Amino acid sequence: MIDDIKKRAKHRTAIIEGQVRGLAKMIENDEYCMDIIGQSRAIQKALESLNKLMLENHLRTHVTHMFEEGGQERDQAVTELLKAFDFDSRS
């Protein structure tokens, strides 16, 4: 994993962890539904941000190598990317 991306990903997961704990506390405290939904949406956005980082890392490392190898390696890279975006027709 690329060092900078790993550092940023670890930081984002720590933030997400805190957000999820906060969400659980909001539910436990019977807070206003729209506030809970707002917190849940913030977590979803944070997870999407993490996914973008991980995709960037995958593209810069594994996919680059797989395309250079060609053949089955390249086909596997394409399959993985389609699956990552829920475009895999085999699932």
N, C-alpha and C positions, 0 to 999 in steps of 0.2 A: 504494500500500500504506500502511496506517496505520502511522505512525512507531513506536509502541510495539510493535505486533505484529511489524514488520520487525526491530526490535532483538532481541526475544525469539526470533524464528525464526532469526536469524543466530547467536545464542548457542547455541540447541539444535543447529543444524547443526554447529557447532564441537565440541560434546560428542559428537555422533554420529560425527563424523569420527575423533575420538580413540578411541571405543569400537570402531570398525571396525578401526582400526590395531591395537588391543589384541587383538581377535579373531584377526586374521591372525597375530599373534605367538604367540598361544596354540596355534593350529593348527601353526605352524612348529615349536614347541617340544614337540609331541606331548603337550600337557597332557590331563588327565583329561576324557573326553568330556562328563560331566555339567557340568563347569565351563565348557566351551565352549558347551554348550547354554544354560547360565545366562546367559552373556555375549550370546549371540545373541538370547535372549528380551528381555534388557535393551535391546538395540538396537531390536528390534521395538516395544517399549513407547515408546522415545524417538521413533521414527518416527511412531507413532500420536499422540503428544503434538504433534509438529510438524504433522501433518495436521489436528489440531483447531485449531491456531492459524491455519493457512491457510484452513480452512473458515470460521472466525470472520471473518477478513478478507474473504473472498469474500462472505459473507452481508451484512456491514456496508457493503460498497462496491458491488460489481457486482450482486448479486442485488437489493438495495434499489432500485437504479436500474432494473434490468430489469423489476421488478414495477411500478414507477411508470410506465414506458413502456407496459406492457400488451401485448396481442396476441402477435406472434411473439417479442418480447423476453422476455415472461413465459414462454412455452412453452419457449424455449431455456434459461431459468434452471431450470425444472423438469427438463428433460432432463439438464442438467449435474449437478444434485443427485442425480438417480437414478443417473446413471453413477458419480458419486463414491462412492456406497454400493453399487455393483455390483447395482443394481436395474433397470438399463436392459435392457429386453427385446429391444432391437435388437442387442445385442452378441453 
